[in-house]
Amino acid sequence: MFEIKLNELKRVVDGETPESSLKGDQLLRGISIDSRKVDPNNIFVAIPGEKFDGHRFVGEAVEKGAKAVVIDREKKNIVPPEVYGKTAVILVSDTKRALRDVALWYRSKFNLPVVAVTGTNGKTTTKDMIAQVLSSEFQVLKSPESYNNLIGVPLTLFQLNPEYEALVLELGMSSPGEISILTKISQPQIGVITNIGPAHLESMQSMERIAKAKFELPGNMPSPRTLVLNADDQILAKRIARTQPEEKVVSFGVKKKADFIADRIEANGNGYISFRVNKNTQVKLSLLGWHNVYNALAAFSVGRLLGVEEPKIKEGLESFSPSRLRMELVSIDNIRIINDSYNANPVSMEKALETLKNMKTFGRKIAVLGDMLELGYREMDFHLELGRKVAQSGVNLLITIGQLARFIGEGAREAGLRSSDILNLKNNSEVSLYLLENLKEGDLVLVKGSRKMKTEEIVFSLKSQYGRQN
């Protein structure tokens, strides 16, 4: 369990302490940013959020037994006066930074292999696959779902204890500099970049800036470092060619020469993918989509780097199940739904359409697509281009949801999909009602959109009502 003495905590966060009844050698155990989950002797760090400010819950945290609270000195007047007599109050200039500083201090106490995964698409699946592969040889801690940001990564690090033998982290970003910070506090020896594509263009503005941000991972890893890179990605291929003296680069791919290469890629009747690695090991995934071959190859590469034998890697990959809302195959009576509602960008949309195209069905192929968000000034162009790809993917019916997604319909119409086969509906409820009334036996439906579109609501509605409706 995370432990630190009060004086040490004060030093690590560069904080100042008003009068306190606690002595400097007071031992603090555990750290929390949620007042509802505070345990006795915890440290409570007051984090300002989009909806709630942790400073307004300091009193509740102290009542639950927090022995120290870390607050922004500019917000100290928000904290109830009686708190100062009950616990140690540490004033800092930035509580988010203080959380990261403590995480770095704690991370430095552990000597274990740390793998960090970033990229535009496939980060979570690759992270989970790596953890599954390594678990045959190691006691593994991995990032929980969505714990990939400036708050989530520190909270993951606080879960470390001497029983863990490996750590697998996902590093996400929404603006430049974030991956740099996350890399510095996690100190990974192995860095995985799945691919580099258009996402977060609203804040990143260009592919060049996206690539620069992803390369903050190798740029801030301790030396010597090992990089695991996708040889088929155009930008990453150039980085492989520029391998630096203090690093080892391991490549994976399908099309180009690589250290770990897949061939004989096939899909069975359910759309599940199988392939062979380096003409030797046959792997059968319980996953949809050819793009998952790349995720599996990255996991295969990391497994071999850390000494896992190929039969155990094969076993780990074949027993792997995807995280919720990521290419889930849902069967309702004789209808099949690909629920890929977690998020969407141009590359992941194209991969999902390829999966839909390659799957066999005796009914119609229906694409239900929501807005792709955070794409900046070219957002309309990206949606129009996606629509053109829809028209070429063998879709029988396109349903779009949202103001931007209607341009998917326009692009599809321009590329030859009949207007009668394109519907633009207002919201998830309208889509659910339409599908409940019009789905037919054998239909295969892809449901996908950006996170804020919550397209999983459509799938949940069909699961709960389709059998009753019909």
LINRA-V886824 format. One record per residue. N is the residue number from 1. RES is the residue in one letter. SS is DSSP state (alpha for helix, beta for strand, coil for the rest). Layout:
{{N | RES | SS} {N | RES | SS}}
This chain:
{{1 | M | coil} {2 | F | coil} {3 | E | beta} {4 | I | beta} {5 | K | beta} {6 | L | alpha} {7 | N | alpha} {8 | E | alpha} {9 | L | alpha} {10 | K | alpha} {11 | R | alpha} {12 | V | alpha} {13 | V | coil} {14 | D | coil} {15 | G | coil} {16 | E | beta} {17 | T | beta} {18 | P | coil} {19 | E | coil} {20 | S | coil} {21 | S | coil} {22 | L | coil} {23 | K | coil} {24 | G | coil} {25 | D | coil} {26 | Q | coil} {27 | L | beta} {28 | L | beta} {29 | R | beta} {30 | G | coil} {31 | I | beta} {32 | S | beta} {33 | I | coil} {34 | D | coil} {35 | S | alpha} {36 | R | alpha} {37 | K | alpha} {38 | V | coil} {39 | D | coil} {40 | P | coil} {41 | N | coil} {42 | N | coil} {43 | I | beta} {44 | F | beta} {45 | V | beta} {46 | A | coil} {47 | I | coil} {48 | P | beta} {49 | G | coil} {50 | E | coil} {51 | K | coil} {52 | F | coil} {53 | D | beta} {54 | G | alpha} {55 | H | alpha} {56 | R | alpha} {57 | F | alpha} {58 | V | alpha} {59 | G | alpha} {60 | E | alpha} {61 | A | alpha} {62 | V | alpha} {63 | E | alpha} {64 | K | coil} {65 | G | coil} {66 | A | coil} {67 | K | coil} {68 | A | beta} {69 | V | beta} {70 | V | beta} {71 | I | beta} {72 | D | beta} {73 | R | alpha} {74 | E | alpha} {75 | K | alpha} {76 | K | alpha} {77 | N | alpha} {78 | I | alpha} {79 | V | coil} {80 | P | coil} {81 | P | coil} {82 | E | coil} {83 | V | alpha} {84 | Y | alpha} {85 | G | alpha} {86 | K | alpha} {87 | T | coil} {88 | A | beta} {89 | V | beta} {90 | I | beta} {91 | L | beta} {92 | V | beta} {93 | S | coil} {94 | D | coil} {95 | T | alpha} {96 | K | alpha} {97 | R | alpha} {98 | A | alpha} {99 | L | alpha} {100 | R | alpha} {101 | D | alpha} {102 | V | alpha} {103 | A | alpha} {104 | L | alpha} {105 | W | alpha} {106 | Y | alpha} {107 | R | alpha} {108 | S | coil} {109 | K | coil} {110 | F | coil} {111 | N | coil} {112 | L | coil} {113 | P | beta} {114 | V | beta} {115 | V | beta} {116 | A | beta} {117 | V | beta} {118 | T | beta} {119 | G | coil} {120 | T | coil} {121 | N | coil} {122 | G | coil} {123 | K | alpha} {124 | T | alpha} {125 | T | alpha} {126 | T | alpha} {127 | K | alpha} {128 | D | alpha} {129 | M | alpha} {130 | I | alpha} {131 | A | alpha} {132 | Q | alpha} {133 | V | alpha} {134 | L | alpha} {135 | S | coil} {136 | S | coil} {137 | E | coil} {138 | F | coil} {139 | Q | coil} {140 | V | beta} {141 | L | beta} {142 | K | beta} {143 | S | coil} {144 | P | coil} {145 | E | coil} {146 | S | coil} {147 | Y | coil} {148 | N | coil} {149 | N | coil} {150 | L | coil} {151 | I | coil} {152 | G | alpha} {153 | V | alpha} {154 | P | alpha} {155 | L | alpha} {156 | T | alpha} {157 | L | alpha} {158 | F | coil} {159 | Q | coil} {160 | L | coil} {161 | N | coil} {162 | P | coil} {163 | E | coil} {164 | Y | coil} {165 | E | coil} {166 | A | beta} {167 | L | beta} {168 | V | beta} {169 | L | beta} {170 | E | beta} {171 | L | coil} {172 | G | coil} {173 | M | coil} {174 | S | coil} {175 | S | coil} {176 | P | coil} {177 | G | coil} {178 | E | alpha} {179 | I | alpha} {180 | S | alpha} {181 | I | alpha} {182 | L | alpha} {183 | T | alpha} {184 | K | alpha} {185 | I | alpha} {186 | S | alpha} {187 | Q | coil} {188 | P | coil} {189 | Q | coil} {190 | I | beta} {191 | G | beta} {192 | V | beta} {193 | I | beta} {194 | T | coil} {195 | N | coil} {196 | I | coil} {197 | G | coil} {198 | P | coil} {199 | A | coil} {200 | H | coil} {201 | L | alpha} {202 | E | alpha} {203 | S | alpha} {204 | M | alpha} {205 | Q | coil} {206 | S | coil} {207 | M | alpha} {208 | E | alpha} {209 | R | alpha} {210 | I | alpha} {211 | A | alpha} {212 | K | alpha} {213 | A | alpha} {214 | K | alpha} {215 | F | coil} {216 | E | alpha} {217 | L | alpha} {218 | P | alpha} {219 | G | alpha} {220 | N | alpha} {221 | M | coil} {222 | P | coil} {223 | S | coil} {224 | P | coil} {225 | R | beta} {226 | T | beta} {227 | L | beta} {228 | V | beta} {229 | L | beta} {230 | N | beta} {231 | A | coil} {232 | D | coil} {233 | D | coil} {234 | Q | alpha} {235 | I | alpha} {236 | L | alpha} {237 | A | alpha} {238 | K | alpha} {239 | R | alpha} {240 | I | alpha} {241 | A | alpha} {242 | R | coil} {243 | T | coil} {244 | Q | coil} {245 | P | coil} {246 | E | coil} {247 | E | beta} {248 | K | beta} {249 | V | beta} {250 | V | beta} {251 | S | beta} {252 | F | beta} {253 | G | beta} {254 | V | coil} {255 | K | coil} {256 | K | coil} {257 | K | coil} {258 | A | coil} {259 | D | coil} {260 | F | beta} {261 | I | beta} {262 | A | beta} {263 | D | beta} {264 | R | beta} {265 | I | beta} {266 | E | beta} {267 | A | beta} {268 | N | coil} {269 | G | coil} {270 | N | coil} {271 | G | coil} {272 | Y | beta} {273 | I | beta} {274 | S | beta} {275 | F | beta} {276 | R | beta} {277 | V | beta} {278 | N | coil} {279 | K | coil} {280 | N | coil} {281 | T | beta} {282 | Q | beta} {283 | V | beta} {284 | K | beta} {285 | L | beta} {286 | S | beta} {287 | L | beta} {288 | L | beta} {289 | G | coil} {290 | W | coil} {291 | H | alpha} {292 | N | alpha} {293 | V | alpha} {294 | Y | alpha} {295 | N | alpha} {296 | A | alpha} {297 | L | alpha} {298 | A | alpha} {299 | A | alpha} {300 | F | alpha} {301 | S | alpha} {302 | V | alpha} {303 | G | alpha} {304 | R | alpha} {305 | L | alpha} {306 | L | coil} {307 | G | coil} {308 | V | coil} {309 | E | coil} {310 | E | alpha} {311 | P | alpha} {312 | K | alpha} {313 | I | alpha} {314 | K | alpha} {315 | E | alpha} {316 | G | alpha} {317 | L | alpha} {318 | E | alpha} {319 | S | coil} {320 | F | coil} {321 | S | coil} {322 | P | coil} {323 | S | coil} {324 | R | coil} {325 | L | coil} {326 | R | coil} {327 | M | coil} {328 | E | beta} {329 | L | beta} {330 | V | beta} {331 | S | beta} {332 | I | beta} {333 | D | coil} {334 | N | coil} {335 | I | beta} {336 | R | beta} {337 | I | beta} {338 | I | beta} {339 | N | beta} {340 | D | beta} {341 | S | coil} {342 | Y | coil} {343 | N | coil} {344 | A | coil} {345 | N | coil} {346 | P | alpha} {347 | V | alpha} {348 | S | alpha} {349 | M | alpha} {350 | E | alpha} {351 | K | alpha} {352 | A | alpha} {353 | L | alpha} {354 | E | alpha} {355 | T | alpha} {356 | L | alpha} {357 | K | alpha} {358 | N | alpha} {359 | M | coil} {360 | K | coil} {361 | T | coil} {362 | F | coil} {363 | G | coil} {364 | R | coil} {365 | K | beta} {366 | I | beta} {367 | A | beta} {368 | V | beta} {369 | L | beta} {370 | G | beta} {371 | D | coil} {372 | M | coil} {373 | L | coil} {374 | E | coil} {375 | L | coil} {376 | G | alpha} {377 | Y | alpha} {378 | R | alpha} {379 | E | alpha} {380 | M | alpha} {381 | D | alpha} {382 | F | alpha} {383 | H | alpha} {384 | L | alpha} {385 | E | alpha} {386 | L | alpha} {387 | G | alpha} {388 | R | alpha} {389 | K | alpha} {390 | V | alpha} {391 | A | alpha} {392 | Q | coil} {393 | S | coil} {394 | G | coil} {395 | V | coil} {396 | N | coil} {397 | L | beta} {398 | L | beta} {399 | I | beta} {400 | T | beta} {401 | I | beta} {402 | G | coil} {403 | Q | coil} {404 | L | coil} {405 | A | coil} {406 | R | alpha} {407 | F | alpha} {408 | I | alpha} {409 | G | alpha} {410 | E | alpha} {411 | G | alpha} {412 | A | alpha} {413 | R | alpha} {414 | E | alpha} {415 | A | coil} {416 | G | coil} {417 | L | coil} {418 | R | coil} {419 | S | alpha} {420 | S | alpha} {421 | D | alpha} {422 | I | beta} {423 | L | beta} {424 | N | beta} {425 | L | beta} {426 | K | coil} {427 | N | coil} {428 | N | alpha} {429 | S | alpha} {430 | E | alpha} {431 | V | alpha} {432 | S | alpha} {433 | L | alpha} {434 | Y | alpha} {435 | L | alpha} {436 | L | alpha} {437 | E | alpha} {438 | N | alpha} {439 | L | coil} {440 | K | coil} {441 | E | coil} {442 | G | coil} {443 | D | coil} {444 | L | beta} {445 | V | beta} {446 | L | beta} {447 | V | beta} {448 | K | beta} {449 | G | coil} {450 | S | coil} {451 | R | alpha} {452 | K | alpha} {453 | M | alpha} {454 | K | coil} {455 | T | coil} {456 | E | alpha} {457 | E | alpha} {458 | I | alpha} {459 | V | alpha} {460 | F | alpha} {461 | S | alpha} {462 | L | alpha} {463 | K | alpha} {464 | S | alpha} {465 | Q | alpha} {466 | Y | alpha} {467 | G | alpha} {468 | R | alpha} {469 | Q | alpha} {470 | N | coil}}
